[in-house]
Amino acid sequence: MSYEILLRYPVEAWDTLQHLFKVKKINDHTLHFAAAFSGQLDLLRLLLQTSVY
C-alpha cells in the first residue's frame, strides 16, 4: 500500500497571479531567474551607483 502525504503551504498573492498567468497563457513580461553570488554584495556601492530615471 502506498501512502502519500500532501503538504499544503500558504501561497503569496503573486504566486496565485503567476499561476493564473500560466493557466490563461498570459505573458507577464517578467524575467524570472535565480542569481548566485560568490560572496556578499557591497550594498553601499550598489546604492551609490544606482540611478533612478
C-alpha positions as CSV (number, residue, x, y, z in Angstrom):
1,M,0.0,0.0,0.0
2,S,1.3,3.4,-1.0
3,Y,0.9,6.3,1.4
4,E,1.2,9.9,0.1
5,I,1.3,12.8,2.4
6,L,0.1,16.0,0.8
7,L,1.7,19.1,2.3
8,R,0.0,22.4,1.8
9,Y,1.8,25.6,2.1
10,P,0.2,29.0,2.1
11,V,0.9,30.9,-1.1
12,E,1.6,34.6,-1.7
13,A,-0.8,36.6,-3.8
14,W,1.9,36.9,-6.5
15,D,2.2,33.1,-6.7
16,T,-1.5,32.8,-7.4
17,L,-1.3,35.5,-10.0
18,Q,1.6,33.8,-11.7
19,H,-0.4,30.5,-11.7
20,L,-3.3,32.3,-13.4
21,F,-1.0,33.8,-16.0
22,K,0.3,30.3,-16.8
23,V,-3.2,28.8,-17.0
24,K,-4.6,31.6,-19.1
25,K,-1.4,31.8,-21.2
26,I,-0.8,35.4,-20.4
27,N,2.8,36.7,-20.8
28,D,3.6,38.9,-17.8
29,H,6.8,40.2,-19.4
30,T,8.7,39.5,-16.2
31,L,12.2,37.9,-16.4
32,H,12.4,35.1,-13.8
33,F,15.8,33.9,-12.8
34,A,17.9,32.7,-9.9
35,A,21.2,34.5,-9.0
36,A,24.1,33.0,-7.2
37,F,26.9,35.1,-5.8
38,S,30.4,34.0,-4.7
39,G,30.4,36.5,-1.8
40,Q,28.5,39.2,-0.1
41,L,27.1,42.1,-2.0
42,D,28.6,45.6,-1.4
43,L,25.2,47.3,-0.7
44,L,26.8,50.8,-0.3
45,R,28.5,50.6,-3.7
46,L,25.2,49.3,-5.2
47,L,23.2,52.2,-3.7
48,L,25.8,54.8,-4.8
49,Q,25.9,53.5,-8.4
50,T,22.1,53.1,-8.8
51,S,20.3,55.9,-10.6
52,V,16.6,56.3,-10.8
53,Y,15.3,57.9,-14.1
